[in-house]
Amino acid sequence: MLTFVGLGLYDERSVTVRGAAAIAAADRCFAEFYTSRLVGTDVETLAATHDVDLEVRDRAGVEEDPEPILSAAADGEAVFCTAGDPMISTTHVDLRLRAIDRDIDTRVIHGTTAQTAASSLTGLQNYRFGKATTLPFEGTHGTSGVPESVVETVTGNRERDLHTLVYLDIDPRRDAYMRGADAAALLRDAGLDGLGVVVGQAGSDEPTVRADRLASLADEDFGPPLHLLVLPGSLHALEADALARLAGAPADLLPER
């Protein structure tokens, strides 16, 4: 059996009770932290809390050499842990399909995702989010500034009057995390200025939620990572009220009531 366990958003306590039980029952426990990270903890604390030997795999160790994971699942109970929800990343879907091809039973134990947290913390209605996009560090996509694919996603959502969730890049090799201010500056310079909402430390006891023009957000400090950026479409009255009261959105950026 190969069980995919979502660890949630922030620290060693973010996993569900069901997920923790699966980890405790596993013969071997694998994890990856290149698609996202639990910034409120570290591997040692995570392993000690759940009393397991946590075998961390890098991208190559999951995508190019999954044999240790699959062999462990074929011979017994193996768990594969990720931050957030395990099936948000296509690399994990691929691993599950490889297991199925070998007649290995699989199951998924979900965790809280950044997408649902962004909606919950901002008060923006979940059903009004369009296609999400990821904003990479400059230079990592072969050019400076914002990739055209990101611009197209944002403008396309705006044309359809939908909110856009922008995931911010993580570089595990440098232990680097894009900050909300840097993302706001990049999108402002790409001609996408307007109302934005930065969400920081989702899943923690004291998350950061701040709404303003991208030009203003570019000059603010939103605390430690992880950060998300939301670019709202037009606002329902309840959404506008939520952004004013939960995120400090200036009145001049909100619809008149």
PyMOL commands that set and color helices and strands:
alter all, ss='L'
color gray80, all
select helices_A, chain A and resi 17-25+43-50+59-63+67-75+90-101+114-122+126-128+148-159+180-189+214-217+237-247+251-253
alter helices_A, ss='H'
color red, helices_A
select strands_A, chain A and resi 2-6+28-31+54-56+78-82+106-109+133-135+164-168+170-171+176-177+195-200+208-213+227-231
alter strands_A, ss='S'
color yellow, strands_A
deselect
rebuild
show_as cartoon
